[in-house]
Amino acid sequence: MPQRQRRRGAAGRRRGRRRHIRRFLEPCLLLLLHTGKSHGYELAQALAPFGLEDVDPSLVYRMLREMETARLVRSEWDATAVAGPVRRIYHLTPEGARHLSAWVSDLGDTDHFLHYFLSTYQKHMSEGQGEYH
């Protein structure tokens, strides 16, 4: 990695910028819908605990449309809205539940590898071998 990129990455971490797992939005939305039906805006707001608080809402809606095209979710107009515009409400499909299960398996493997990486680094540092040569 070039020196310039390393510095920029370190500076980004100091400012609190978070790194995101590629395509992590999809399993998060599937999990949220696994817990119950929801509107797109509510889903976007519920992403913060997953480290996705800065996700552009248009990306959430785009992902929901893609997942609907793939038949992972389905939507319908919410006729029960009392105030404000009529909104779409999203539901997880059985195919979406299977897709979420595959994500969970894959993320479990990733979790294992990340923990191994971090423990290896911590061991290396605790043995005093962490200095640049």
C-alpha positions in Angstrom: 0.0 0.0 0.0 1.5 3.4 -0.9 2.5 5.6 2.0 0.0 8.3 1.1 -2.9 5.9 1.4 -1.7 4.6 4.7 -1.6 8.1 6.2 -5.1 8.9 4.8 -6.5 5.7 6.3 -5.0 6.4 9.7 -6.2 9.9 9.7 -9.7 8.7 8.7 -9.7 6.3 11.7 -8.6 9.2 14.0 -11.6 11.2 12.9 -13.9 8.3 13.7 -14.6 7.3 10.1 -15.9 3.7 10.0 -15.1 1.0 7.6 -18.0 -1.0 6.2 -18.1 -4.6 5.2 -18.8 -4.7 1.5 -22.5 -5.2 0.8 -23.3 -5.3 4.5 -26.5 -3.3 3.9 -28.3 -6.2 2.3 -28.0 -8.6 5.2 -28.9 -5.8 7.7 -32.1 -5.0 5.8 -33.0 -8.7 5.6 -32.4 -9.1 9.3 -34.5 -6.1 10.1 -37.3 -7.4 7.9 -37.0 -10.8 9.5 -38.1 -9.2 12.7 -41.2 -7.7 11.1 -42.6 -5.7 8.2 -41.4 -2.1 7.9 -41.3 1.1 5.8 -38.2 2.1 4.0 -37.6 5.2 6.2 -38.0 3.1 9.3 -35.4 0.6 7.9 -33.0 3.4 7.1 -33.3 4.7 10.7 -32.8 1.2 12.2 -29.4 0.8 10.5 -27.4 2.9 12.9 -26.6 0.1 15.4 -25.0 -1.9 12.5 -22.6 1.0 11.9 -24.6 2.2 8.9 -25.9 5.4 10.3 -24.6 7.5 7.4 -26.1 5.4 4.6 -27.9 7.6 2.0 -31.7 6.7 2.2 -31.8 6.5 -1.6 -29.3 3.6 -1.3 -31.7 1.9 1.1 -34.6 2.3 -1.3 -32.5 1.1 -4.2 -31.4 -2.0 -2.3 -35.0 -2.7 -1.4 -36.1 -2.5 -5.0 -33.2 -4.8 -6.0 -34.2 -7.3 -3.3 -37.8 -7.1 -4.4 -36.7 -7.8 -8.0 -34.8 -10.8 -6.7 -37.9 -11.9 -4.7 -36.2 -11.6 -1.4 -38.7 -9.1 -0.2 -42.1 -8.0 -1.3 -43.9 -4.7 -0.8 -47.4 -3.3 -0.9 -48.9 0.1 -0.3 -49.7 0.7 3.4 -53.4 1.8 3.3 -53.4 2.2 7.1 -51.3 5.5 7.1 -53.3 8.1 8.9 -51.1 11.1 8.3 -48.7 11.8 5.5 -48.3 10.2 2.1 -49.1 6.5 1.5 -45.9 4.5 1.9 -44.7 1.1 0.8 -44.4 -1.5 3.5 -41.8 -4.3 3.0 -42.0 -8.0 4.1 -39.4 -10.7 4.0 -40.2 -13.6 1.7 -39.3 -17.3 2.4 -36.6 -16.9 -0.3 -35.4 -13.8 1.6 -35.2 -15.8 4.8 -33.1 -18.5 3.1 -30.9 -15.8 1.7 -30.5 -14.2 5.2 -29.5 -17.6 6.5 -26.8 -17.9 3.9 -25.5 -14.4 4.8 -25.4 -15.4 8.5 -23.3 -18.4 7.7 -20.9 -16.4 5.5 -20.7 -13.6 8.2 -20.0 -16.2 10.8 -17.0 -17.4 8.8 -15.9 -13.8 8.3 -16.2 -13.2 12.0 -13.9 -16.2 12.7 -11.3 -15.0 10.3 -11.4 -11.4 11.7 -11.0 -12.7 15.2 -8.0 -14.8 14.2 -6.5 -11.8 12.4 -7.0 -9.5 15.4 -5.7 -12.1 18.0 -2.6 -12.8 15.8 -1.9 -9.1 15.6 -2.4 -8.6 19.4 -0.1 -11.6 20.1 2.5 -10.2 17.8 2.4 -6.8 19.4 2.5 -8.2 23.0 5.6 -10.2 22.1 7.3 -6.9 21.3 7.6 -7.6 17.6 5.3 -4.9 16.4 7.9 -2.3 15.5 8.7 -1.5 11.9 12.1 -2.7 10.8 
